[in-house]
Amino acid sequence: MTSAENSGKIKDKENSNPEDEIFYFEEHKEKYEEYLKDVPDKHQKALRYAVDNCYTYEMNDDRVAYAYSASLDTLLYNPKYPRFKDYDFNTTYTHELSHYLDYHFFRSFEDSQFSKSISENSYSNQHIQKFIDEYKIDLKEHPELSDIISALKINKFKVLYGHPTTYWLRENVHNREKEIFVNIFNLEAQNNNSDIDFLQSCFPDVWKNYVQVRNNGLNKIIKERIDNVGNETRTNGISDK
C-alpha cells in the first residue's frame, strides 16, 4: 500500500472550508474533469483511463488519508483522517491514480536503468543545495520535489514532506522508484515547468531514465485505449520531450 501522507499537496488553511463536513467523493471526481482539461494531452489520456478503470473505496484506516493498494487494485480514501480536508483533492487524486498507472503500465520499479539512477545516485547534499539556492526554491512550497529528494537521499537531506526512512528501505518493494516516478508524473500533469527544470538540472540521470519509462508506459496506455475503443485513431506514439 502506497501512502499519500506527506506526498500530496496540502491546501492553504485559508482556502479550507470548515463547514464542509461531508466528503462526497463522486462530486470531487466530477470536478476533477475540469482539472484534467489543463493537463497535458498525453498525461490527460492516461489519467482519464485511470479514472475510468481504477476502483475506489472509502476505508477506515487512521494511518492514511489516501492510498493506492496494489494488492486490492483499489484507490482508498479516509475522510475521517485528521486534516483530510487540508489535502488538495486534484493533486492527491492524480498522485494515487499515477500509482495505479505505474502498477499496470509504467512499471517503474522493474526498469533497471531507472533503479540504477536512483540507487547509485551520487548527488551530494552540497550539490542539491546549490541548485535549490540557484532556483530559489523553498521546499516547504514544493511537496513533490521534497518527497523526491527524501527518496533519493533516504532522508539524509532535510525536507518537510517525505516518507519515513523505513518506508524507503523496505526490501523488495521499490518504494523509492514508485514515489519518484509518481511525483515527477504529477509535476508534469500540473504543468509545473519550473520544478521540472530543476529536476532536469539537478538530477539529469534520474530525469533521463524517467522519460524513457514514462514514454514506454504512455504508449502502452494509448494501445490499451485503442484496443478498447475500436473507433479511436492509432497515434504515432510518444517521443522524448
N, C-alpha and C positions, 0 to 999 in steps of 0.2 A: 504494500500500500504506500502510495506516494503522497506525502502531506503537503498542503498548500500553506501551512503555518510558516510565517516569516518569508514566504516566497511570493505571495500575491500582493499586489499593490494595495496599500491601505489608504482609504479616503481621509481627507481632512475632516476633523471633527465638526467644523463649522458647516460642512456640507451634509452631515448626517441628519436624519430626521428621527428624533426620539419618539415621535408619535406613531411611527410606522412599526407597530408591534407584531404584525403577522407577515411572514415571508411567504409570498406566493411565487414558487419557482417558475411556473409557466408564464406568469406576467413578465418576469425579468427575462425569460428566454425569448419572448416576443420582442421586447425592446432590444435584445441583442442583435436582432436582424438589422436594426438601424445602425448599430455599431459596425456590423460587418460591411456595410456599404463603403466605409472609408478604409477598409483593409485591402492591401494589395491583392490583385486578382488571383494569383496562384495560391496564396495563403487563404483567401476567402473561399475558394473552391474546396480546399482541404477542410477548413473549419466547418463549412456547411455540410460536408459529408459526415463529419463527426457529430454535429448537432442532430442530424437525421438518424444516425446509427448507434450512438452511444447511449446506453441505458442510464437513467438517473434514479437515485433512491434517497429518501430522507432517512438519515441514520440518527442514532442516539449514542454518540461517542464523544465524550468530553475532551478527547485529546486533540481533535482537529475540527476546523471549520468546513473545509472542502478536501476531498481526496479522490484520486482515481485508483481503484483497486483492480489490478490486472487479473488477479485470481477470480474475481467476480465479473470482470469486464464491465464495470459499472462506475459511474461518477457518483460519489456520495457527498452529501452536504448535511450540515447540522446547524439549523437556525438557533439552537439553544446554546451554541458555543459562545463563551464570553467574547465580546467585541465583534461578533459575527457581522453586525451591520457596518462595522468600520472597513470591511473588505470591499473593494471596488468589484462589483459583480463581473463586469465585462472583461477586465484583465485576468481576474482569477478564474473565470469560466474558460477563457482562452488557454490559460496555463494548464488546466486539468484536461481539456479537450486535446491539447497538444500531447499530453501523456498518452491518451488513447491512440492518437495518430502514430506516436512513436512506437507504441507496442505493436500495432497492426501493420505499419508500413515502413517507417524510417529505420527502426531497429538500431538506433544509435549505439546501444550497448553491445552490439555484435560487430561493429566496424572496428577492425584492428588499428587502422590508422588514426581514427578519431580517439580511440582509447590511448594510443601511444602519445598523441599530442597532449593528452591530459595527464597521464601517469608519469611521463618523463619531462614534463614542462620544467624549464629552467628559469622561470621568471622569478627574480628575487623580489623581496619587499621593496627594495630601493627602485627597481625597475617599474613596478606598479605605481609607487608613489610619484615617480617622475611624470608618468602620463596622467595621473589624477590631477597633479598640480598644473600640468600643461593644458589640460582640457577644463580646468576649473570645476571639477566635479565634487559635489557634496554627496557622498554615498547614501546619506540618510534620505535623499530625494530620488535615489536610483535603486530600488529594491532588486530588480533583475540583475544589474551589474554587481550589486552587493552579494547576491547569492552565488553568482558565477565565480567571483573571487573567493568566497567561502569554500566552494567546491575545489577550485584549483589549488588553493593553498592549504586545504584541510584545516581551516581556521587559524593558520599561522600568520594571517594578516587580519587585523581587527576590523570587523564590519558590524553594522547594526542588524541587517537582515541576513539570515543564513540558516543552516541546519546544524544540529549537534555533531561533533566530531565522530561519535559512534555511528551516526547515520551515514557519514561519508565512508567510513572504514568497514561497513558491513560487508562481509565476504560474499562473493558470487552473486551480488545483486546489481552492481554497476550504477549505484545511485548518482555518482559524480557525472558520468556520461549523460544519464537521463535528465538530470536537472539543468546541466549546462546547455544541452540541446534545446530543451523546452523553453528556457529563459531567453535564448537567442531568438528562437522562433517567435516568441511573444513580442520581443522588441521589434522584429520585422513586421509583425502584424499591426503594431502600433505606429508604424512609420517613424520610429524613433531613430532618425538618421544620425543624430549626434552621438548616441550611445553605441550605435553600430560602428561609426567611425572610430570611436575609442577602442572597441574590441579589435577591429582590423589592425590598428596601430600597435596596441599593447600586446595582443595575443594573436599574432599572424598565423601561426601554425594551427591553433585551435580553430580560427575562423576558416582557413582554407579547407580543413577536413570537415568542418560543419557544413560548408556549402556543398561538398560532394555528397554527404549523407542526405542533406535536405533535398537536393535535386533528384537523386535516385528515388527518394520516397515520394516526392510530388508527382513524378512520372508514373509511379505505381498507382497513386490515388486517381490520377486522370484516367488511366486504363481501367481501373475498377469502376469509375463513374460511367465511362463509355460502354463498358460491358453490361452495366445495369440499366442504362438508358439508351436504347437502340438508335434513337434519332439524333443523338449528340454527334457532332463532327469531331473526328480524330484530330488532335493537335500534333504539332511537331515536337512536343516535349519542352523541357525546361533547359535553358542554357545557363552557364555560370554568370553570376552577377558581376 
